[in-house]
Amino acid sequence: MKIGFISLGCPKNQLDTEVMLCELVEAGYEITPEDIEADIIIVNTCAFIESAKKEAIDTILDVAWLKHNRDLKGIIVTGCLAERYREAVADELPEVDAVLGVGSIHNIVAAVRALEKQIKAKGEICEKYTSFEDKNTVRLGGDRVLTTPEYSAYLKISEGCDNCCTYCAIPSIRGKFRSRPMGELVKEAKQLASLGVKELTIIAQDTTRYGTDIYGKYALPELIRKICKETEIPWIRLLYCYPDKFTEELIDEIRDNPRVLKYIDLPLQHISDSVLSRMNRHGDSALIRDLLAKLRREIPDIVIRTTFIVGFPGETEADFEELAEFMKEQRFEHAGVFPYSREEGTVAYDLPDQIDEQVKQDRADILMRRQMEINAEQNEKMVGKTIQVLCEDFDPVNEAMYGRSYADAPEIDGKVFFTVEGKRPAPGEFVDVKVDEVVVYDLVGHAVKN
């Protein structure tokens, strides 16, 4: 049987997809990129906020059309939607034949085999295969089939979260915080390096907390040093760093290690102390401001990406204006602003003073327009400078190569488009590019000789 895969959501979910792909390939199944050719399609879902849930359900229904109108024989739903709404998925989506939560990704081969057996025996599915292990105790890693370009990969160093922000459903979906052993992570990094990975992006629900549960200390700096010792991966990038767990040792490591990119993803969510308190965020506005000042002082040319939530229950106009002024003052290189999504099962769902949906969207739009202006001004400062770019591919529409500098994370930030005289560089090669102009969020320039 041929297996098709659709992966939704964040890079952490993408890594779960890569583990399942590897286990199916090792079990002898053929993976097809064409949905129309698949006998069974696996949809790995996200369910973090309402828009993600809608996307997941719409995708499942789109796949169900193939079951009714083409030769698709089975649908398996995995991931966060399956974990958070297991009974609803099984009961209300009759087209779905098997359901596996986030704690059961290593049961994917068993699920496919059970489904295959029923298909061959009866020509139809008589009952659903469900599997939900304890998501706090299953193993977190495994060999992978990369779904990213061969030169760039993610490394998930822990699973779950104990921060219990009042707006967030992740602890109920992915369980308690669990670090992966350092030896296992170094081994995986070495495997990725052997495949030609040039950019390793370290991720988790809370990256900066790594090691506190199994080593009794903040061990991210030590992990970085061991990866650098055992591999020659030139770019190491950090995402999902929490401000209250940013140690002096980590700042020193980022500053002094030439292979750690001077790029920090620091989701702050707000700056008003009253809003931060209702969100149950660890660390107040003073801590945030002190950390930002220290990062910019200690690490020259640091690029900071962050995210904010507007319209959280009880957010006043004064709270919103404080956030707007904070963004204007800090001039973040990258920032995303999202309207608060009211999620059942979270503490914030029942908080008083819920904000009107239109007000939330209006506030998000105002801040994003201001951030666009800040991005344009920041990018203009790059004109005339020469930067190192990790080449990704050729764009036939613009008739130019494109890639990313250290200031741009995969899939979420901007691009650098550049022309080349002579032979085009291959994807994964590093190229020096002189910036000539700015187009919205992207830089445009030409390659120069190293």
Long-range contacts (C-beta under 8 A, 24 or more apart in sequence): 1-29, 1-30, 1-39, 1-40, 1-73, 1-112, 1-116, 1-119, 2-29, 2-30, 2-31, 2-32, 2-37, 2-38, 2-39, 2-40, 3-29, 3-30, 3-31, 3-32, 3-38, 3-39, 3-40, 3-41, 3-42, 3-112, 4-31, 4-32, 4-33, 4-34, 4-35, 4-37, 4-38, 4-40, 4-41, 4-42, 5-31, 5-41, 5-42, 5-44, 6-35, 6-41, 6-42, 6-43, 6-44, 6-59, 6-63, 7-44, 7-147, 8-43, 8-44, 8-45, 8-46, 8-52, 8-55, 8-56, 8-59, 8-79, 9-44, 9-45, 9-46, 9-48, 9-52, 9-79, 9-80, 10-46, 10-48, 11-154, 11-156, 11-201, 11-203, 11-239, 11-411, 12-154, 12-156, 12-203, 12-204, 12-205, 13-44, 13-45, 13-46, 13-79, 13-80, 14-147, 14-148, 14-154, 15-144, 15-154, 15-156, 15-203, 16-44, 16-78, 16-79, 16-102, 16-105, 17-44, 17-147, 18-144, 18-145, 18-146, 18-147, 19-105, 19-106, 19-141, 19-142, 19-143, 19-144, 20-44, 20-78, 20-105, 20-108, 21-144, 21-145, 21-147, 22-142, 22-143, 22-144, 22-145, 23-106, 23-108, 23-109, 23-142, 23-143, 24-108, 24-109, 24-112, 25-145, 26-143, 27-109, 27-112, 27-113, 29-109, 29-112, 31-145, 35-63, 35-66, 35-72, 36-66, 36-70, 38-66, 38-72, 39-71, 39-72, 39-73, 39-74, 39-119, 40-72, 40-73, 40-74, 40-75, 40-76, 40-112, 40-115, 40-116, 41-66, 41-72, 41-74, 41-75, 41-76, 42-75, 42-76, 42-77, 42-78, 42-108, 43-75, 43-76, 43-77, 43-78, 43-79, 44-78, 44-79, 45-77, 45-78, 45-79, 45-80, 45-81, 45-82, 46-79, 46-80, 46-81, 47-79, 47-80, 47-81, 47-83, 47-84, 47-85, 47-169, 47-173, 48-80, 48-168, 48-169, 48-170, 48-173, 49-341, 49-343, 50-341, 50-342, 50-343, 51-341, 52-80, 53-81, 53-85, 56-81, 57-81, 57-93, 60-93, 60-95, 60-96, 61-93, 61-95, 63-95, 64-93, 64-95, 64-96, 67-95, 68-95, 73-119, 74-98, 74-115, 74-116, 74-119, 74-125, 76-100, 76-108, 76-111, 76-112, 76-115, 78-102, 78-104, 78-105, 78-108, 80-173, 80-174, 83-132, 83-135, 83-173, 83-174, 84-169, 84-172, 84-173, 84-345, 86-130, 86-132, 90-128, 90-130, 96-128, 97-125, 97-128, 97-129, 98-128, 98-129, 98-130, 98-131, 99-128, 99-129, 99-130, 99-131, 100-130, 100-131, 100-132, 101-131, 101-132, 101-133, 101-135, 102-135, 102-173, 102-174, 102-175, 103-132, 103-133, 103-134, 103-135, 103-136, 103-138, 103-175, 104-131, 104-132, 104-133, 104-138, 105-138, 105-142, 106-138, 106-139, 106-142, 107-131, 107-133, 134-175, 135-160, 135-173, 135-174, 135-175, 136-160, 136-175, 136-176, 136-178, 140-178, 140-180, 141-180, 141-184, 141-185, 141-188, 143-191, 146-192, 146-195, 148-410, 149-392, 149-427, 149-428, 150-195, 150-196, 150-197, 150-427, 150-428, 151-196, 151-197, 151-198, 151-199, 151-390, 151-427, 151-428, 152-197, 152-198, 152-199, 152-201, 152-390, 152-410, 153-192, 153-195, 153-197, 153-199, 153-200, 153-201, 154-200, 154-201, 154-202, 154-203, 155-185, 155-188, 155-189, 155-192, 155-200, 155-201, 155-202, 155-203, 156-180, 156-203, 156-204, 157-185, 157-202, 157-203, 157-204, 157-207, 157-210, 157-220, 157-223, 158-204, 158-205, 158-206, 158-207, 158-209, 158-210, 159-204, 159-205, 160-205, 161-205, 161-206, 163-205, 163-206, 163-242, 163-280, 163-282, 164-280, 164-347, 165-269, 165-279, 165-280, 165-281, 166-278, 166-279, 166-280, 166-346, 166-347, 166-348, 166-351, 167-279, 167-309, 167-312, 167-340, 167-341, 167-343, 167-346, 167-348, 168-343, 168-346, 169-343, 169-345, 169-346, 170-205, 172-345, 174-205, 177-205, 177-206, 177-209, 177-212, 177-213, 178-213, 179-209, 179-210, 179-211, 179-212, 179-213, 179-214, 179-215, 179-219, 181-214, 182-211, 182-215, 182-219, 182-222, 182-223, 182-226, 185-223, 185-227, 186-223, 186-226, 186-227, 186-230, 189-227, 189-230, 189-231, 189-233, 190-230, 190-231, 192-231, 192-233, 193-231, 193-232, 193-233, 196-428, 197-233, 198-233, 198-234, 198-235, 198-390, 198-428, 198-430, 199-233, 199-234, 199-235, 199-236, 199-237, 199-390, 199-410, 200-227, 200-231, 200-233, 200-235, 200-236, 200-237, 201-237, 201-238, 201-239, 201-409, 201-410, 202-236, 202-237, 202-238, 202-239, 203-239, 203-240, 204-240, 205-240, 206-240, 206-242, 206-245, 207-238, 207-239, 207-240, 207-241, 207-242, 208-241, 208-242, 208-245, 208-246, 208-247, 208-250, 209-242, 209-245, 218-245, 218-247, 218-249, 218-250, 220-250, 221-247, 221-249, 221-250, 221-252, 221-253, 224-253, 224-257, 224-260, 225-253, 225-257, 228-257, 228-259, 233-259, 234-259, 234-430, 235-259, 235-261, 235-390, 235-406, 236-260, 236-261, 237-261, 237-263, 237-406, 237-409, 238-263, 238-264, 238-265, 239-265, 239-409, 240-265, 240-267, 241-265, 241-266, 242-266, 242-267, 242-282, 242-283, 243-268, 243-283, 243-287, 243-288, 243-291, 244-282, 244-283, 244-287, 245-282, 246-291, 246-295, 251-294, 251-295, 251-298, 251-299, 252-298, 254-299, 254-302, 255-298, 255-299, 261-406, 262-299, 262-300, 262-301, 262-302, 262-303, 262-406, 263-302, 263-303, 263-304, 263-305, 263-406, 263-407, 263-409, 264-295, 264-302, 264-303, 264-304, 264-305, 265-305, 265-306, 265-409, 266-291, 266-304, 266-305, 266-306, 267-306, 267-307, 268-306, 268-307, 268-308, 269-307, 269-308, 269-309, 270-308, 270-309, 270-312, 270-315, 270-319, 270-323, 271-322, 271-323, 271-326, 272-315, 272-318, 272-319, 272-322, 272-323, 274-314, 274-319, 275-312, 275-314, 275-315, 275-319, 278-312, 278-313, 278-314, 278-348, 278-351, 279-309, 279-312, 279-348, 280-347, 292-330, 303-333, 303-334, 303-406, 303-407, 304-330, 304-332, 304-333, 304-334, 305-332, 305-333, 305-334, 305-335, 305-409, 305-412, 305-413, 306-332, 306-334, 306-335, 306-336, 307-335, 307-336, 307-337, 307-338, 308-335, 308-336, 308-337, 308-338, 308-367, 309-337, 309-338, 309-339, 309-340, 310-337, 310-338, 310-339, 310-340, 310-360, 310-363, 310-364, 310-367, 311-339, 311-340, 311-355, 311-359, 311-360, 311-361, 311-363, 311-364, 312-340, 312-348, 312-355, 313-340, 313-348, 313-351, 313-352, 313-353, 313-354, 313-355, 314-351, 314-352, 314-353, 315-340, 315-355, 320-363, 323-367, 324-366, 324-367, 324-370, 327-367, 327-370, 327-371, 327-374, 328-370, 328-374, 331-374, 331-377, 331-378, 332-371, 332-374, 333-375, 333-378, 333-407, 334-375, 334-412, 334-413, 335-367, 335-371, 335-374, 336-368, 337-363, 337-364, 337-367, 337-368, 337-371, 338-364, 339-363, 339-364, 372-440, 375-441, 376-438, 376-440, 379-414, 379-438, 379-441, 379-443, 380-438, 382-435, 382-438, 382-443, 383-435, 383-436, 383-437, 383-438, 384-434, 384-435, 385-434, 385-435, 386-432, 386-433, 386-434, 386-435, 386-448, 387-416, 387-432, 387-433, 387-435, 387-443, 388-430, 388-431, 388-432, 388-433, 389-416, 389-418, 389-430, 389-431, 389-432, 389-433, 390-428, 390-429, 390-430, 391-425, 391-426, 391-427, 391-428, 391-429, 391-430, 391-431, 392-427, 393-427, 394-424, 400-444, 401-425, 401-431, 401-447, 403-431, 405-433, 405-443, 413-441, 414-441, 414-442, 414-443, 415-441, 415-442, 415-443, 416-442, 416-443, 416-444, 416-445, 417-442, 417-443, 417-444, 417-445, 418-444, 418-445, 418-446, 418-447, 419-445, 419-446, 419-447, 420-446, 420-447, 421-446, 421-447
